[in-house]
Amino acid sequence: MARIASFICCKKTSFDENGNTVIQSPISVVRVRKYPLEFKLSIVLTICDFAPNIDNTMQLRISDDDIEMFDTEIIQVPNSKEDVAMAENGYQPILTIVLDVNLEVESSGEYEVDINFNDEAIGAYPLLFVDGGDEDV
């Protein structure tokens, strides 16, 4: 079964001169001065232990008990010919995904980032919005 090797929420990502992903301002708690809030963040996750030679799918949702704030719907995961060929020799690929997300946050609370791979839940991570920020995020 696929698993998440790393998960990071951050304010922004970029690329360096070699094409590597640069994570800027990692966050787990967002301190907000006022609501409602339009908030942009990036989610960076690495998935491993999956077969590259099948049609893999992924879905990411952000919600609380009552409100779904974001849903990627089902995304087809691309397979490279090199990964498929190497899988025949026991190679297990890794997949790093960067998602840019725009949220409309109505109030403080604990939201959950749920990740499914091939219709199986493989991870759930908290994302907190709390009152008391000294700036608009």
Beta strands, then each sheet from edge to edge (+ up, - down):
strand 1: 3-15
strand 2: 21-27
strand 3: 29-32
strand 4: 37-48
strand 5: 57-63
strand 6: 68-71
strand 7: 75-76
strand 8: 95-105
strand 9: 109-117
strand 10: 120-131
sheet 1: 2+ 1- 4+ 8-
sheet 2: 3+ 10+ 9- 5+ 6-
sheet 3: 3+ 10+ 9- 5+ 7-
end
